[in-house]
Amino acid sequence: MSTTQKSASKKIATKKSTATVETLLKEGQIAPAFQSVDETDSSVALKDYKGKKVVLYFYPKDDTPGCTTEACAFRDGFSDIRKKGAVILGVSPDSVKSHLKFKDKHGLPFALIADEDKSICQAYGVWKEKSMYGRKYMGVERTTFLIDEKGRITKIFPKVSVTGHFEEVLENL
């Protein structure tokens, strides 16, 4: 991969890590464009939400404790997010089938985007080397991006702790 990556008309600098190329996004930049499918296998692209605020949250895995807590907090506050003129999009490397099961089980009223090839995670710089019990592996670093109506990143929440995260998001919209 080259040392720069184009997103919309803006260049986003990248730096090499030992495990992956990490995108260095900053608040004020144009959010990287993406296209994938949601839990119903319908096409979803960031450009579909031009003119709306977007809460784009990346999470590691469907139906795990932290991811479920985070998703249910967004579900419970869904009407508050909508009152602020925003939509919620969840992204993980899970399959369409996994997303549908997770969404149905917890009554999630927003789209879950399947990123099985991890291209969206990589474009947003959330696909990172992680470590658990001394074992290193690649995975999603829980991160939320607030994107304005013109497609600019207005706020980045890296290394999200799910407790109180919804409230942080709401007050920053």
Residue pairs with C-beta under 8 A, 6 or more apart in sequence:
1 14
1 21
2 14
3 13
3 14
3 15
3 16
4 11
4 12
4 13
4 14
5 11
5 12
5 14
5 23
5 32
5 123
6 12
7 29
7 30
7 31
7 32
7 33
7 123
8 30
8 31
8 32
8 33
8 151
9 30
10 29
10 30
12 23
12 24
12 25
12 29
12 32
13 24
14 21
14 22
14 23
14 24
15 21
15 22
15 24
16 22
17 128
17 129
18 129
19 128
19 129
19 136
19 138
20 122
20 127
20 128
20 129
20 138
21 122
22 125
22 128
23 32
23 122
23 123
23 124
23 125
24 125
25 31
25 32
25 124
25 125
25 145
25 153
25 156
26 153
26 156
27 153
27 154
27 155
27 156
28 152
28 153
28 154
29 152
29 153
30 151
30 152
30 153
31 46
31 54
31 56
31 145
31 147
31 151
31 152
31 153
32 46
32 120
32 123
32 124
33 45
33 46
33 47
34 45
34 46
34 113
34 119
34 120
34 123
35 43
35 44
35 45
35 46
36 43
36 44
36 45
36 113
36 114
36 115
36 119
36 120
37 43
37 44
37 96
37 113
37 114
38 44
38 96
38 99
38 111
38 112
38 113
38 114
39 96
39 99
39 100
39 102
39 103
39 111
39 112
39 114
40 96
40 100
41 96
44 89
44 111
44 113
46 54
46 56
46 147
46 151
47 151
49 87
49 89
49 147
50 149
50 150
50 151
51 149
52 85
52 86
52 87
52 149
53 84
53 85
53 86
53 87
53 146
53 147
53 148
53 149
53 173
54 86
54 87
54 88
54 89
54 145
54 146
54 147
55 74
55 81
55 86
55 87
55 88
55 89
55 144
55 145
55 146
55 169
55 173
56 89
56 91
56 124
56 144
56 145
56 146
56 147
57 70
57 74
57 88
57 89
57 90
57 91
57 142
57 143
57 144
57 145
57 160
58 90
58 91
58 92
58 121
58 124
58 126
58 140
58 141
58 142
58 143
58 144
59 66
59 67
59 70
59 71
59 90
59 91
59 92
59 140
59 142
60 66
60 67
60 92
60 139
60 140
60 142
61 67
61 92
61 93
61 94
61 140
62 92
62 94
62 98
62 99
62 101
62 102
62 112
63 98
63 101
63 102
63 105
66 142
66 162
67 92
68 102
68 106
69 162
69 163
70 142
70 160
70 162
70 165
70 166
71 90
71 102
71 106
71 108
72 106
72 108
73 162
73 165
73 166
74 81
74 88
74 90
74 108
74 110
74 166
75 106
75 107
75 108
75 109
75 110
76 166
77 166
77 170
78 88
78 109
78 110
80 170
81 87
81 88
81 169
81 170
81 173
84 170
84 173
85 149
85 173
86 146
86 173
87 110
88 110
88 111
89 110
89 111
89 112
89 113
90 108
90 110
90 111
90 112
90 113
91 112
91 113
91 115
91 120
91 121
92 99
92 112
92 113
92 114
92 115
92 140
93 114
93 115
93 116
93 118
93 121
93 140
94 102
94 112
94 114
94 116
95 114
95 116
96 114
99 112
99 113
99 114
102 108
102 112
103 112
113 120
115 121
118 127
121 127
121 140
124 143
124 145
126 140
126 141
126 142
126 143
127 138
127 139
127 140
127 141
128 138
128 139
128 140
128 141
129 136
129 137
129 138
130 136
130 137
130 138
130 139
130 141
131 137
141 158
141 159
142 159
142 160
142 162
143 156
143 157
143 158
143 159
143 160
144 156
144 157
144 160
144 165
144 169
145 153
145 155
145 156
145 157
146 153
146 154
146 155
146 156
146 169
146 172
146 173
147 153
147 154
148 154
154 172
155 172
157 165
157 168
157 169
